[in-house]
Amino acid sequence: MTHFAAVAAGDPCPCGRGETFASCCGAIHAGAPAPTAERLMRARYSAFVVGDVEFLLASWHPGTRPDASEFELEPDTKWLRLLVEATELGGPFDQTGAVTFAAIGRTPEGRFEQREHSRFLRGGDTGWQYVDGDSLG
């Protein structure tokens, strides 16, 4: 069973910032630049929620991005909540940034929590890009 959420423009954004999807992560998915590394991380989380593989790959740094044929989302995963635990740099005037977060989800086997310390780079016309992350358990 596929659990990708259908999120309408006026629905609350899955990232939890309290804005509508259209004014938050939906705008970034549509091409608006993410102003900070945290906002890109939130937009990537929302892309997992809605199953937007194209955005996930486009927002991944080309030096670490997997081949599209090797990347797929787990259709049985339902993402429930995002908790941002810490940010380091990643602001509008920084070139690097890091975000530590916990993403809570559910599969047929039960609830799980994915914690990660993610690294981001900002460069040229591409804006912020996800580089890689260390799993924290």
N, C-alpha and C positions, 0 to 999 in steps of 0.2 A: 504494500500500500504506500503510495507517495504522499508525503506530508508537506510538500512545498505550500506555503501560505499564499493565498490570493490577497494582496494588500491593495486597496483602492487608494487613490490620491488623497482623499480626505480622512483616511483611517489613521490612527496613531502610528507613528513610525516604530518598527520593531526594535530599533536601537535603544529605545527608552528615554530619549531626550525630552519627550513631552510635546513634540511638534507633530504636525501631520506628515505623512510619508512624502507627499509632494514637496513640502517646503524643507524637508530634512534630507534623508538618504536618497529619496526618489530623484531629487534634483541632481545629486552627485552621480547617480546611476545614469542620468540623462546627459551628463557631460559637464556639469558645473564643477569647477575645481574644488577639491576639499581644502579648506583653509588651514587645517592642522592635521598632524599625523593621527590624532585621536579621531577626528571626524572621518578620515579615510578608513580607519579600523572599524568604526561604527557602520559605515556604509558597506564595508566588506561583510560584517556580521549580517546586516540586512539582506545582502545578496545571497548569503547562505539560506536565510529564512525563505526568500521568495524563489530560490533556485536560479539565480542570474549568473550562470557560468561565464558568460561573455564579459560581464563587468569584473568578475573575480580575476580572470586572466588578463584583462586590459589594465587592471590596477596593480598587477604584479610586476616587479622589476624584471626587465628582460634578462638580466644575468642569472636570475634564480627561478624564473618562471618555468613550470613544467610544460611539456608539449601538450597541446589541447587534446590530442588523442589519448594521453595518459592521465588526464584529469577529469574526474567525474564526482558528482555529489552523491552522498548516500541517500537514496530516496526514502528509506525508512526512518530517517532522522528528522525529528520535529524539534526545532529550536524554540526554546521557551523564554529565555531571559539573558540579557547581557549585563555584566557588572564590570565597570572599569575600576581597577584597583589602584593604578598609578600611571603617571605619564612622566617622561623625561624628555626635555626639549620638545621638538616637534611643533613649535609655534610658527607663526607667519614669517618670522625672520630667520628661522633655523634651517639648516640643510639636512640634519639628521633628527631622528626622534625614536622613541620607544614607548610602547604601551603594554602594561600588564593587565590582563583581563581574565575573567571567568565567563564562559558561555555555558549555559545550562540547557540541556536537551533531554529528549526521551527517544528511545528506540523500543522495538518490541521486547527487548530484554530488560527495559527499565530506565530509570532516570540516570543521567551521568553529568559530570561537570568537566569541561575542558578548560584548563588554565594554561595560559601562554604568555611569554614575554616576547612581543613582536617588535621587529626593527623596521624602520622606514627611512627612505631617502627622498629628498626633494631635488628635482633637477629640471632645468630648462622649461620647455613647453609642456612637459608631462606632469608637472606638479608632484604631489606626494605619491610614492609607490611603496607597496609592501615588499620587503626584501626577504625576510625569513623570521622564524620564531623558535624559541626554545620551549618545549612542553614542560610545564611545572607540575604535572601530575593529573 
